[in-house]
Amino acid sequence: MQHIKRLFDIHPWKIATTSISHEDHRLQESLTSIGNGYMGMRGNYEEGYSGDTHQGTYIAGVWFPDKTRVGWWKNGYPEYFGKVINAVNFIAVDIEINGEKVDLAKMEPKDFYLELDMQTGVLTRRYTVEINGVLSTLEFTRFLSLATKELSVQKINVKTDKPANIKLTSKLDGNVHNLDANYDEQFWIEKSVGNTPFPYITSETLPNNFGVEQFSVTAMAKTTTSPEVNSITSTEKLACKEVFVFENETEVTLFKNTVIITSRDVAEENHVAAAEEILLPSVEKGFEALLAEQIDEWAKRWEMADVTISGDDSAQQGIRFNLFQLFATYYGEDERLNIGPKGFTGEKYGGATYWDTEAYAVPLYLALTDTSVTRNLLKYRHNQLPQAQHNARQQGLKGALYPMVTFTGVECHNEWEITFEEIHRNGAIPYAIYNYTNYTGDTSYVENEGLEVLVEVARFWACRVHFSKRAGKYMIHGVTGPNEYENNINNNWYTNTIASWVLRYTSEMLEKFPREDLGVTADEVKKWQDIVDNMYYPKDEELGVFVQHDTFLDKDLMSVSQLDPSNLPLNQNWSWDKILRSCFIKQADVLQGIYFFGNEYTIEEKKKNFDFYEPMTVHESSLSPSIHAILAAELGMEEKAVEMYERTARLDLDNYNNDTDDGLHITSMTGSWLAIVQGFAQMKTWNETLSFAPFKPKTWNSYAFHINYRGRLLAIEVTDKVTVTLKQGAALEIELYGEKVLVENSFCVKTK
Amino acid sequence: MQHIKRLFDIHPWKIATTSISHEDHRLQESLTSIGNGYMGMRGNYEEGYSGDTHQGTYIAGVWFPDKTRVGWWKNGYPEYFGKVINAVNFIAVDIEINGEKVDLAKMEPKDFYLELDMQTGVLTRRYTVEINGVLSTLEFTRFLSLATKELSVQKINVKTDKPANIKLTSKLDGNVHNLDANYDEQFWIEKSVGNTPFPYITSETLPNNFGVEQFSVTAMAKTTTSPEVNSITSTEKLACKEVFVFENETEVTLFKNTVIITSRDVAEENHVAAAEEILLPSVEKGFEALLAEQIDEWAKRWEMADVTISGDDSAQQGIRFNLFQLFATYYGEDERLNIGPKGFTGEKYGGATYWDTEAYAVPLYLALTDTSVTRNLLKYRHNQLPQAQHNARQQGLKGALYPMVTFTGVECHNEWEITFEEIHRNGAIPYAIYNYTNYTGDTSYVENEGLEVLVEVARFWACRVHFSKRAGKYMIHGVTGPNEYENNINNNWYTNTIASWVLRYTSEMLEKFPREDLGVTADEVKKWQDIVDNMYYPKDEELGVFVQHDTFLDKDLMSVSQLDPSNLPLNQNWSWDKILRSCFIKQADVLQGIYFFGNEYTIEEKKKNFDFYEPMTVHESSLSPSIHAILAAELGMEEKAVEMYERTARLDLDNYNNDTDDGLHITSMTGSWLAIVQGFAQMKTWNETLSFAPFKPKTWNSYAFHINYRGRLLAIEVTDKVTVTLKQGAALEIELYGEKVLVENSFCVKTK
């Protein structure tokens, strides 16, 4: 059905291959991306590659407002499209052997080996090439330090089978362009380039007319070699170089430590001093010690978060790859940051903040990291409340409207059907507050920052609905639901449902934690209740389904299996209007609502809706399969659940959607974890009770995962038995297959 | 309610004022635009104006594909937005008196007078300014020749009250920018500048990446003066100048004849020779003779087309202004041209071809000009049939889809809700074929080119509908109707109606004029019939109205009068999504269909729909009031009809929509004529019978107009009697108030 392309071998901990893929070089680069939450980069080759490549180095929170114009401007259209930008290439080291530059696009390597070790975050690559009769073996090692976020560490080793002249040119190159740029503009200008105390360049984003902050970024590198030789440094526009020449050598090793400082943290005039302050101790520490730190830091993360699957290394590799890339993108250290859909692996989607965070990432971070990480994700939105109020005003509405795409809180995407209409995001953000509060039991957030957000979002919804006199119901017209393959629809069941829930939950929280300072009047609360009581939810009694929107059932309904497969993926084969008119669903829409509010619907309702919508779903959003896996698991459709798991777990590794060359689907990587934990293990937390009802996929011997829940660390292992072990914290009452059990040490039942 | 701004005095034949309007300078420029079908320009000042101005000279068929990008590109989005471009400024003549440049933005003129004479198309302006103690009276006269389309004629007279040094600099200036340019690019590059035999410049449109033709334009000027003096010519980038200096003179006159040649007609290497060939005889002929020709040519047009209104000079001025500007824009000489919404008066809307032509302009040109003019408008579309087929393919559909906005036939507007969805234009184009055939009785067009267009358009519609199994009906989802204040709606009554009509009319014509070469199969015709028989038309039995689209009645329905007037116009005060959700209608939608197919609906149906929709209509499209005027007249709502007439007749003169500073609403100018002839006089041509049922607005003494109908020229005068006079051609049976009468010479009945 779907196209599958698997470049890397199956291995539980490694992304490794002995093949160089010239045809799929960008895909290989995407899959070997590394990051440390502060910065990251695609798997570009240090020595350069003159073939098809997408060079990309990204620094968290550094972005540019790209100019964009549609045909006719309308009131309220954002003026720019914010995007993550490719920043200084600091890993580059040109290698010449006997005067010839090494370039794998032009040479056929022997013994090629490329490996991303997910256990440690270290990327290595080695190969042998023959250059003018000299056999040279090159080995590259690099990682972005978790211990020192500003630090990149590289080691390059060159061995030859006979004495040769080896020239290594270590570069900092700011002459970079965005692949995603509307008009091929270069987004960077030089601020300064120098070599005291070490080679460095400072570049700044172009000025803009939109009042958006300009960012400056300094990269400073200290390069050492063994044997030691004198180097020559030189500078040119937006770049500097340090050249090391070795004559008649058979082995040379280069160590390059680079520090990146940005104006987000340090005033530009202090960049050089700040970089030096971090760089010097790192050089003193040395490669091996830095590597040991790195291994240690990743080990800590894995200890809290690892998921093991026995009997299916492909599935094992998939879940680890996803967790690795998620943590490489975001680990909660900086509350000004969020989780871009491509992380540090590409530029598509602008790379800003989406509702993906609240809908898909929050549940994972709640369970796998310290509570403070999720809290930082919530604070991010609270900090942007004034901008969300601004967005609502732009639409002539009250309250706060969180943006669909943003860096600052101000909407920065300019398609009206998304910006103005995909307002269901304003439900996911309150949902995350609920989720945090319900999961952690910590009410301090909702009482304080949380209610400030909730009340303003509730005010938005109360203003955005209208009362249809004909139907005697409140309605929400002109929206785009989670299924972006339709838009400007009326009464999207999901949107109406989550809007009404926001009003209900806000009222409940306000009653529980009164906040007179927010000025909510009795009339306001009464109005909210009236909307909750009289909201219209499209439903078809005959089919027994919630209807995606008012006229969905008038479409030419058919299942994806009735389509000739040459039509898939639709977004690459059909014109936009044809997609919009079709019944085909990009991602869970009604089912997304049933997932969020799973305790409010019966199994029969869930089944009818799943059976009706799933066959029409093309899953062309990477966010889709996981929700289907979870529901299928709950409905006992094991085969479907496993199929959907595989699709989410190996979406990038198998390039399911044929678009991973652009970068990884970072935010949807949570989906594989959700599918195992909320799907196969049926973990739920309704009513502040942790419950499980696991099944084990037939093809797996066992699976196991950890859960951080209210001060406990629990280990859950599912074989033909389910074993729940309390690894840290006080005894806890949970539900297992509907039975209450007290977990004091370890508790075990037969799998049902 | 609406904002009214009237800059010019009421006069039956003139647009004249004694006030210079610095604040509304652009509006004044728009209203004093002139054109001759080949080229035209806004009322810019010859001597320059350093205040707020919109300099604009436009040459028919010369355009540029401007770059444009929305957030995320989708399959089928056009890559560029084609727009008319501001071309070489050839009227400029700087005037210095005793060393000081005349500039009305900096000087206070006395006896200012500005006049556009609609009878002759001559623009004059005169004023007196005091410069360093010298009183100087300047008079400017210019026109674009109807007799020689490439020719512009200017006369400038300067008189001083004492001898003064007068310096006149005649310029050709290609350094011009578009006001409508997405990124302020200059669209022109210089090809050559010279002064042999006379000063000229040749500029060419920028190269583009879209495969769009580049145009080159040559302007050559011969300037003479009285008294004669030697001049000095000089050139600079994209410009040339000719300087005349007069010492101690009290009167100087300058004559400037300019010829414009384009690569549309003459290969660039022959431009200079071609220009000279036209320029020389014009100079020999001299200003007065050229002026006499001009007066004569306009007189011929007025003879066939004039509408007189006695007792209301404001209304009289309105209709004449509209007819004048229409004929200045298009008089059918060149079948490669069409009627842009701003003509030669501005750049808004890209200036290309819209469905306005077929829906609003064809009926007027049919009645007021030779049949060949309308036939050229039809041929324009036939010539673009291959491009229309291309457009349909872009959407994955069969047949032909005429573009919403175009220069070449290829869609060149990139908002999907317009490009992909406002497909009702594909009904108006067949309707114009019907209209031409039914009006003229000439079947030769439909038999030949016409059926080729009809069959391909029918194939489009047959492919674009879908069958709703639930409803057992054919439906059309995902469209934008004539009311662009909604989009992506389902089952727009107007679109469904006209689509079905196309299938019906095409079948009828195919039966009458078989065309085996078109390969229409019996199955195809059967399918068309099935769609006609089973098309879904939304209707509300209780209200007795056709419903604009599926969920229109669920909206928060209210009348415009319930809105605080500060909200109007909505498009300047509301965000786009708010407009889309509202019930407010930009222009006739259901009523447009009732107008087109007026013989298929009862008076009661018309009335119910008019009463329902009109109060919700904001008429923010200039195409709206005329249709309402016509229907109101038919329904006997005289006051509403007159109100709507006034709005269409004086839309620009009174700046009703507060946007005439951008240029005139050329295509909607037909509306005032339609309102009088099809409205007040109730002229209809159903079933090949010409009929009238006139009423006379109370405030008018009388009105009269001419009709060119099947080889006759008829004069109709409406006072308290209706007099129909046959001025040319054979006797004709017509219907007057439903009674058949034979018009041989003149026929007269009492007005009902």
HADDOCK unambig.tbl for C-alpha pairs under 7 A between the chains (distance, minus, plus):
assign (segid A and resid 68 and name CA) (segid B and resid 69 and name CA) 5.50 0.50 0.50
assign (segid A and resid 68 and name CA) (segid B and resid 70 and name CA) 5.97 0.50 0.50
assign (segid A and resid 69 and name CA) (segid B and resid 68 and name CA) 5.50 0.50 0.50
assign (segid A and resid 69 and name CA) (segid B and resid 69 and name CA) 5.44 0.50 0.50
assign (segid A and resid 69 and name CA) (segid B and resid 70 and name CA) 5.91 0.50 0.50
assign (segid A and resid 69 and name CA) (segid B and resid 182 and name CA) 6.62 0.50 0.50
assign (segid A and resid 70 and name CA) (segid B and resid 68 and name CA) 5.96 0.50 0.50
assign (segid A and resid 70 and name CA) (segid B and resid 69 and name CA) 5.91 0.50 0.50
assign (segid A and resid 70 and name CA) (segid B and resid 70 and name CA) 5.29 0.50 0.50
assign (segid A and resid 70 and name CA) (segid B and resid 414 and name CA) 6.79 0.50 0.50
assign (segid A and resid 70 and name CA) (segid B and resid 415 and name CA) 6.71 0.50 0.50
assign (segid A and resid 71 and name CA) (segid B and resid 81 and name CA) 6.68 0.50 0.50
assign (segid A and resid 71 and name CA) (segid B and resid 413 and name CA) 6.34 0.50 0.50
assign (segid A and resid 71 and name CA) (segid B and resid 414 and name CA) 5.86 0.50 0.50
assign (segid A and resid 71 and name CA) (segid B and resid 415 and name CA) 6.14 0.50 0.50
assign (segid A and resid 74 and name CA) (segid B and resid 576 and name CA) 5.98 0.50 0.50
assign (segid A and resid 75 and name CA) (segid B and resid 574 and name CA) 6.60 0.50 0.50
assign (segid A and resid 75 and name CA) (segid B and resid 575 and name CA) 4.70 0.50 0.50
assign (segid A and resid 75 and name CA) (segid B and resid 576 and name CA) 5.87 0.50 0.50
assign (segid A and resid 76 and name CA) (segid B and resid 575 and name CA) 5.28 0.50 0.50
assign (segid A and resid 76 and name CA) (segid B and resid 576 and name CA) 6.85 0.50 0.50
assign (segid A and resid 81 and name CA) (segid B and resid 71 and name CA) 6.69 0.50 0.50
assign (segid A and resid 182 and name CA) (segid B and resid 69 and name CA) 6.62 0.50 0.50
assign (segid A and resid 394 and name CA) (segid B and resid 575 and name CA) 6.98 0.50 0.50
assign (segid A and resid 395 and name CA) (segid B and resid 575 and name CA) 5.24 0.50 0.50
assign (segid A and resid 395 and name CA) (segid B and resid 578 and name CA) 6.94 0.50 0.50
assign (segid A and resid 396 and name CA) (segid B and resid 575 and name CA) 6.80 0.50 0.50
assign (segid A and resid 413 and name CA) (segid B and resid 71 and name CA) 6.34 0.50 0.50
assign (segid A and resid 414 and name CA) (segid B and resid 70 and name CA) 6.78 0.50 0.50
assign (segid A and resid 414 and name CA) (segid B and resid 71 and name CA) 5.84 0.50 0.50
assign (segid A and resid 415 and name CA) (segid B and resid 70 and name CA) 6.70 0.50 0.50
assign (segid A and resid 415 and name CA) (segid B and resid 71 and name CA) 6.12 0.50 0.50
assign (segid A and resid 420 and name CA) (segid B and resid 577 and name CA) 6.06 0.50 0.50
assign (segid A and resid 466 and name CA) (segid B and resid 556 and name CA) 6.61 0.50 0.50
assign (segid A and resid 467 and name CA) (segid B and resid 556 and name CA) 6.53 0.50 0.50
assign (segid A and resid 468 and name CA) (segid B and resid 554 and name CA) 5.32 0.50 0.50
assign (segid A and resid 468 and name CA) (segid B and resid 555 and name CA) 5.96 0.50 0.50
assign (segid A and resid 468 and name CA) (segid B and resid 556 and name CA) 5.77 0.50 0.50
assign (segid A and resid 470 and name CA) (segid B and resid 554 and name CA) 6.20 0.50 0.50
assign (segid A and resid 471 and name CA) (segid B and resid 554 and name CA) 6.97 0.50 0.50
assign (segid A and resid 477 and name CA) (segid B and resid 581 and name CA) 6.22 0.50 0.50
assign (segid A and resid 478 and name CA) (segid B and resid 581 and name CA) 5.89 0.50 0.50
assign (segid A and resid 488 and name CA) (segid B and resid 488 and name CA) 6.45 0.50 0.50
assign (segid A and resid 554 and name CA) (segid B and resid 468 and name CA) 5.33 0.50 0.50
assign (segid A and resid 554 and name CA) (segid B and resid 470 and name CA) 6.22 0.50 0.50
assign (segid A and resid 554 and name CA) (segid B and resid 471 and name CA) 6.98 0.50 0.50
assign (segid A and resid 555 and name CA) (segid B and resid 468 and name CA) 5.97 0.50 0.50
assign (segid A and resid 556 and name CA) (segid B and resid 466 and name CA) 6.61 0.50 0.50
assign (segid A and resid 556 and name CA) (segid B and resid 467 and name CA) 6.55 0.50 0.50
assign (segid A and resid 556 and name CA) (segid B and resid 468 and name CA) 5.79 0.50 0.50
assign (segid A and resid 574 and name CA) (segid B and resid 75 and name CA) 6.60 0.50 0.50
assign (segid A and resid 575 and name CA) (segid B and resid 75 and name CA) 4.70 0.50 0.50
assign (segid A and resid 575 and name CA) (segid B and resid 76 and name CA) 5.26 0.50 0.50
assign (segid A and resid 575 and name CA) (segid B and resid 394 and name CA) 6.99 0.50 0.50
assign (segid A and resid 575 and name CA) (segid B and resid 395 and name CA) 5.24 0.50 0.50
assign (segid A and resid 575 and name CA) (segid B and resid 396 and name CA) 6.80 0.50 0.50
assign (segid A and resid 576 and name CA) (segid B and resid 74 and name CA) 5.96 0.50 0.50
assign (segid A and resid 576 and name CA) (segid B and resid 75 and name CA) 5.87 0.50 0.50
assign (segid A and resid 576 and name CA) (segid B and resid 76 and name CA) 6.82 0.50 0.50
assign (segid A and resid 577 and name CA) (segid B and resid 420 and name CA) 6.08 0.50 0.50
assign (segid A and resid 578 and name CA) (segid B and resid 395 and name CA) 6.95 0.50 0.50
assign (segid A and resid 581 and name CA) (segid B and resid 477 and name CA) 6.23 0.50 0.50
assign (segid A and resid 581 and name CA) (segid B and resid 478 and name CA) 5.90 0.50 0.50
